[in-house]
């Protein structure tokens, strides 16, 4: 398992890249659906803050290895949902 700092940096980098990708897609796509784009951007920000908080404050009573595996699995699911939403903008 990596340390918390590296895990937080990886989550921030992924969320920043997705945020930039969503903005670029909305700008270069011919359609302007600002409501959906704003919703996706807000969900990316919420995902970022939620998972960084979950890393900083682990649940008591759970083994650290299983806790961080659960966080990574949940993060992957959330990111794939956001990617699907970005792809469905067009």
Phi, psi and omega in degrees: 000138177279169180279169186296322182298315179293323179294317177296319179296321179294318179296316178298318181295315180297315180293321177296318178296318178294321179298313179295321179296319179294318179294316179297318180297320181289328180285320184269351175279142183293334182271144178244094178248077188295330182294315179293321179296316179298322178296317180294317180296320177295322179292325177296317179296319179295319178298314180301308183293323181296313184285328175294320177295320180294327178288321182291327184233083181292155179289134179288145177090350179261144178292136184303319182297314180290327179295313181288330173296319178296318178299314181296320178295317178296321179296317178300315179299317181295319181292320178296325176296318179294318179298318177298320178295322177294319179294330181276001178293326186277000000 
